[in-house]
Amino acid sequence: MVYWGQNWSLKKTKFVVGRSNAPTGNHMKQINSIGRRQFLQAAGFSSLGLAVPGMLLSGPEDRRNPYQPIKSRGYLAKVKVETRIEDTRIFTEGPAVDHLGNVYFTNIPVDKILKWSPATKELSVFRNDLQGANGLRFTMAGDLLACEGNSGKVVKIHMKSGKVSTVADQFRGKGLQSPNDLDFDSQERIYFSSRTNNPDLQKENARALYRVDPDGEIHQLLAEPEIHMPNGVVVSPDEKTLYLIEAHAAAGHNRNILAFDLGEDGSISNRRTCYSFYPGRSGDGMCIDAEGNLYVAAGLHKTRGTSETLDTRPGIHVISPAGELLAYRETPEDTITNCSFGGKDLRTLYITCGSYLLSIRTKIPGKNSYRPNA
C-alpha cells in the first residue's frame, strides 16, 4: 500500500515506513474524478486510519488549518511500529525509558505495566499488581514513579528491591482523584495531575494539580473550577516553566496547554494559554525536548460520542514555547495517549497509541532528565 511521501505496508504486526515516488498523472486523475475521501476509501487508507498529508478522512473542513504550512521533516522522521499489544482489553499509556533503553508502558484495563526491549524486540509483563497504572516516569536514581488511577495513589517502584512505596494518596484528609500524569524537577519535587470523570467530592478532592516535596509534604497548586480536567504535566528543561494539559471532552470546557512560571520554591504563577485544541480532542500526555518544544499526543481519527470534533488531527504535535505548531506526524489508530524520549541519544520518541507502541526519530533530543543515572 503506497502513497506519495510514505510507504505503509503490513508485515506481521509491524508497519514498514519508507519512501515512494510522487503521484502519477493517473493518480491525480483518479483523485479528481472520484473525490478525495472516496479515493482514500478505495485505496484502503480509512481502514488503517491513515491520511494523505493535507487531507482529512472525515469531519469539517479545517478552517484555521494550523497544519499548513509546517515543515515536519525538520523535527520528526517517519512513524515506526515497535510492537503490537494483544490482550483481552487494551488501552496503553505512560511510556518511560530506563537507563538501559527499555521502554515501560501501561495497559490500564488489565492493570499491567509492560516492558519492551528495543535490543531484543521482546515484549514482556513487568508487573501486574498495580491498580490502573497510568502515567509513568523514571527518577534520576532509576526508580519508577507510577500514577495509580484506581487506588488514587502516586507510587514509587524501587527497581532493585521491587518494593512499592506510596508517594501521595491524600490531601487535607481527603483522597485524591485518579492520578494521571507526572514530572519532577532537579530538587526532586514531583508535580502530578489528578482527575476522574465522576468524582465523589464527599471523599475525594476536586480535580487538581499537585506538588509533592522531597519531605513528603503535598501542595495543591490548582483545582477545579480554576482548571478543567488536568492531564499531561511537563517541567521545562530550564525549570522556569510548567506546562499542563486541560482535556475536558464536554462542550464549552478547556482543551488546551497551559503554561505557568515555575518559581524556585516550586510555586506557579502567570497563567497563560500556550496552545488551544478546541473544538478538537485536546492533548493527552506530552514530553519536552532540550530546546523547550513540547511533543503532544492529541486528536482522533473518528468521533467518540463527545463534543470533540476532528479538527485536531490524530498524532504527535510539536509545539514551541510560543505556542506555534512546528511539526506533526499522524499515528495509525485511535487512541494516541502519551509519549516520552529514549534511545542512546534521547532522540527516539516512544508513543503509546491504541494497540501499538510506536516510535519516531527526532532531530532534537529530549531534556536530560529523561535519561536516568541508574
C-alpha positions in Angstrom: 0.0 0.0 0.0 1.8 3.1 -1.2 1.1 6.8 -1.4 3.4 9.6 -2.1 5.8 10.6 0.7 5.3 7.4 2.7 5.1 3.6 2.1 3.0 1.8 4.7 2.8 -2.0 4.4 1.6 -4.6 6.9 4.2 -7.2 7.8 3.0 -9.4 10.7 2.4 -6.8 13.3 4.6 -4.0 12.1 4.3 -1.1 9.7 7.3 -0.5 7.5 7.9 3.1 6.7 9.9 4.3 3.7 9.7 6.4 0.6 7.9 6.2 -2.6 7.6 8.2 -5.8 5.5 11.2 -6.4 1.9 10.7 -7.6 1.5 9.9 -11.3 -0.9 11.6 -13.6 -3.2 8.6 -13.3 -3.3 9.1 -9.5 -4.3 12.7 -9.9 -7.0 11.9 -12.4 -8.4 9.3 -10.1 -8.5 11.7 -7.2 -10.2 14.4 -9.2 -12.8 12.1 -10.7 -14.0 10.3 -7.5 -13.1 12.9 -4.8 -10.5 12.8 -2.0 -12.4 10.8 0.6 -13.7 8.2 -1.9 -10.2 7.8 -3.3 -8.8 7.2 0.3 -11.6 4.7 1.0 -11.0 2.9 -2.3 -7.3 2.8 -1.6 -7.9 1.3 1.9 -6.5 4.2 3.9 -9.6 4.7 6.0 -9.3 1.1 7.3 -5.9 1.8 8.6 -6.7 5.3 9.9 -4.1 7.0 7.7 -4.5 10.1 5.7 -2.7 11.7 2.8 -1.0 14.8 4.1 -3.2 17.8 3.7 -6.4 15.7 3.7 -9.0 14.8 6.3 -10.7 11.5 6.3 -13.9 12.9 8.0 -15.2 15.9 9.9 -15.5 19.5 8.9 -13.1 21.4 6.6 -10.2 22.7 8.5 -10.9 26.4 8.7 -7.8 27.6 10.6 -5.6 24.8 9.2 -2.7 25.1 11.6 -1.1 22.1 9.9 -0.2 24.2 6.8 2.4 25.2 6.2 4.7 23.4 8.6 8.0 21.6 8.0 7.7 18.4 10.0 10.8 16.8 8.5 12.9 19.4 10.4 11.7 17.8 13.7 10.2 14.4 13.1 11.1 11.4 11.0 8.5 8.8 9.9 6.4 6.7 12.3 7.6 3.2 13.1 5.7 0.5 14.9 7.8 -1.1 17.6 5.3 -3.8 18.7 1.7 -4.6 18.9 -0.1 -5.4 22.2 -2.5 -8.4 22.3 -4.8 -8.8 25.3 -8.4 -9.1 26.4 -8.7 -5.3 26.7 -6.2 -2.7 25.6 -5.7 1.0 26.4 -2.0 1.8 26.5 -0.4 4.8 28.3 2.6 6.3 30.1 5.8 5.3 28.2 9.0 5.8 30.2 12.5 4.6 29.4 15.1 3.2 31.8 18.9 3.7 31.7 19.4 0.6 29.5 16.9 1.8 26.9 14.0 -0.5 27.8 10.5 1.1 27.4 7.9 0.6 30.1 4.3 1.4 29.5 0.9 0.6 30.9 -2.2 -1.3 29.7 -4.7 0.2 32.0 -7.7 -2.0 31.8 -5.8 -5.2 32.8 -3.5 -3.5 35.4 -0.3 -4.3 33.6 3.0 -2.5 33.2 4.6 -3.8 30.0 8.3 -3.8 29.1 9.6 -3.5 25.6 13.3 -4.2 24.8 14.4 -2.4 21.6 17.6 -4.5 21.6 15.9 -8.0 21.6 12.5 -6.9 20.2 10.8 -8.7 23.2 7.6 -7.6 24.9 7.1 -8.8 28.5 4.9 -8.1 31.5 6.9 -6.2 34.1 4.2 -6.0 36.8 0.5 -6.8 37.0 -0.1 -5.9 40.6 -0.7 -2.1 40.4 -4.2 -0.6 40.3 -4.9 1.0 37.0 -1.4 2.3 36.5 -1.4 5.2 34.0 1.5 7.8 33.7 5.0 6.6 34.4 8.3 8.4 34.9 11.8 7.2 35.9 13.5 9.2 38.6 17.2 10.1 38.1 18.1 7.4 40.6 16.3 4.8 38.3 13.2 4.1 40.3 9.8 4.1 38.6 7.1 6.6 39.6 3.5 5.5 38.6 0.1 7.1 38.8 -2.4 4.5 40.1 -5.7 5.6 38.7 -7.8 3.0 40.6 -6.3 3.4 44.0 -5.9 7.2 43.9 -2.1 7.0 44.7 1.2 8.0 43.2 3.6 5.3 44.0 7.3 4.6 43.6 8.6 1.2 42.4 12.1 0.6 43.8 13.7 -1.2 40.9 16.4 -3.0 42.8 14.2 -4.4 45.5 10.8 -4.5 43.8 9.2 -2.7 46.8 6.4 -0.3 46.1 6.1 2.7 48.4 3.4 5.5 48.4 4.4 9.0 47.4 0.9 10.6 47.7 -2.6 9.3 48.4 -4.4 12.2 50.1 -4.6 15.9 50.7 -6.0 17.6 53.8 -7.7 14.4 55.0 -9.5 13.5 51.7 -8.4 11.1 49.0 -7.0 12.0 45.6 -8.9 11.6 42.4 -7.2 9.3 39.9 -3.6 10.5 39.5 -3.0 10.7 35.8 0.5 12.1 34.8 3.6 13.5 36.4 7.0 15.0 36.1 9.7 16.2 38.5 12.4 18.9 38.9 16.0 18.8 39.9 15.0 19.4 43.6 13.1 16.1 43.4 9.8 17.8 43.7 7.1 15.8 41.9 4.2 17.5 40.0 1.2 15.4 39.1 -2.4 15.8 37.8 -5.4 14.1 39.4 -8.8 13.7 37.8 -11.8 11.4 37.2 -15.0 11.7 35.2 -17.4 11.2 38.1 -15.7 12.3 41.3 -17.1 11.7 44.8 -16.4 15.1 46.4 -17.5 13.9 49.8 -14.5 11.6 49.9 -12.2 13.0 47.2 -10.5 16.3 46.5 -11.5 18.2 43.3 -9.7 17.7 40.0 -6.3 19.3 40.7 -2.6 19.8 40.1 -0.3 18.9 43.0 3.3 19.1 44.1 5.0 16.7 46.4 8.1 17.9 48.1 11.1 15.7 49.0 10.0 15.6 52.6 6.6 14.2 51.6 4.5 17.4 52.1 1.9 17.7 49.4 0.6 21.0 48.0 -2.5 21.6 45.8 -1.3 24.1 43.2 -4.6 24.4 41.2 -8.0 22.9 41.5 -11.4 22.9 39.7 -13.0 25.2 38.8 -9.7 27.0 38.1 -8.8 24.2 35.7 -10.8 21.7 33.6 -9.8 18.0 33.6 -6.0 18.3 34.1 -3.9 15.8 32.3 -0.3 15.8 30.9 2.3 17.6 33.1 5.8 18.7 32.0 8.6 20.8 33.5 10.7 22.8 31.0 14.5 22.0 30.8 15.5 25.2 32.5 12.8 24.6 35.1 11.3 28.1 34.6 8.0 26.9 33.1 5.5 24.2 34.0 3.1 23.1 31.3 -0.3 21.4 32.0 -2.8 20.0 29.5 -6.5 20.5 30.1 -8.6 17.8 28.3 -12.3 18.2 29.0 -14.5 16.5 26.4 -17.7 18.4 27.3 -18.7 21.4 25.2 -17.5 24.8 26.4 -14.7 23.4 28.5 -11.0 23.9 28.1 -8.9 21.8 25.7 -5.5 23.4 25.7 -2.0 23.6 27.0 -1.5 26.0 29.9 1.9 27.5 30.8 2.9 28.8 34.2 6.0 30.5 35.5 7.7 28.0 37.8 9.3 29.5 40.9 12.5 28.3 42.6 10.3 27.2 45.5 8.1 25.1 43.2 5.2 27.6 43.1 3.4 28.5 39.9 2.2 31.9 38.6 1.5 33.9 35.5 -1.0 31.5 33.9 -1.4 31.7 30.2 -2.7 29.5 27.3 0.2 28.2 25.2 -2.0 26.3 22.7 -5.7 25.6 22.2 -7.0 22.4 20.6 -10.7 23.3 20.9 -13.1 22.1 19.4 -11.0 19.0 18.6 -9.7 16.5 21.1 -7.1 18.0 23.3 -3.7 16.7 24.2 -3.4 13.8 26.5 0.2 13.2 27.5 3.3 15.1 26.4 7.0 15.4 26.8 9.6 18.1 26.0 12.9 18.4 24.1 16.1 20.0 25.2 15.2 23.3 23.5 11.8 23.5 25.2 9.5 22.3 22.4 6.5 20.2 23.5 5.7 16.8 21.9 1.9 16.3 22.4 -0.3 13.2 21.8 -3.6 14.6 20.6 -6.5 14.1 18.2 -8.9 11.4 16.9 -9.5 9.5 13.7 -13.2 9.3 14.4 -15.6 10.9 16.9 -16.4 9.1 20.1 -19.7 10.3 21.3 -18.4 13.6 22.9 -18.4 17.2 21.7 -14.9 16.7 20.4 -14.6 17.3 16.6 -11.9 16.0 14.2 -10.3 19.5 13.9 -7.3 18.1 15.9 -5.7 15.5 13.7 -4.6 12.3 15.4 -0.8 12.2 16.1 2.2 13.9 17.6 2.1 17.7 17.6 5.4 19.6 18.2 4.6 22.9 19.7 7.0 25.7 20.5 7.1 27.6 23.9 5.5 30.5 22.0 2.5 28.3 21.0 3.4 27.7 17.4 2.7 24.3 15.8 6.1 23.3 14.4 5.6 19.7 13.2 3.1 16.9 13.0 3.1 13.2 12.4 -0.1 11.2 12.1 -0.4 7.9 14.0 -2.3 4.9 12.7 -5.2 4.2 15.1 -7.1 5.7 18.0 -6.4 6.4 20.7 -3.0 8.1 20.9 -2.3 8.8 24.6 1.3 9.7 25.5 5.0 9.9 24.6 8.5 10.1 26.0 12.1 10.3 24.8 14.5 7.4 24.9 17.4 5.9 22.9 21.1 6.3 23.4 21.0 9.9 22.2 17.5 10.7 23.6 16.3 11.2 20.0 13.8 8.4 19.9 10.3 9.4 20.8 8.2 6.4 22.1 4.4 6.7 21.7 1.5 4.7 23.1 -1.3 4.6 20.6 -4.2 2.1 20.7 -2.8 -1.4 20.5 0.6 -0.1 19.3 3.9 1.1 20.8 5.3 3.4 18.1 8.5 5.4 17.8 9.7 8.4 15.8 13.3 9.6 15.5 13.6 13.3 16.3 16.1 15.9 15.3 16.3 17.5 18.8 16.9 15.2 21.8 14.7 15.1 24.9 15.6 17.0 28.0 18.4 15.4 30.0 16.2 14.1 32.9 14.6 11.6 30.5 17.8 9.6 30.9 18.1 8.1 34.4 21.5 7.7 36.0 20.9 4.1 37.0 
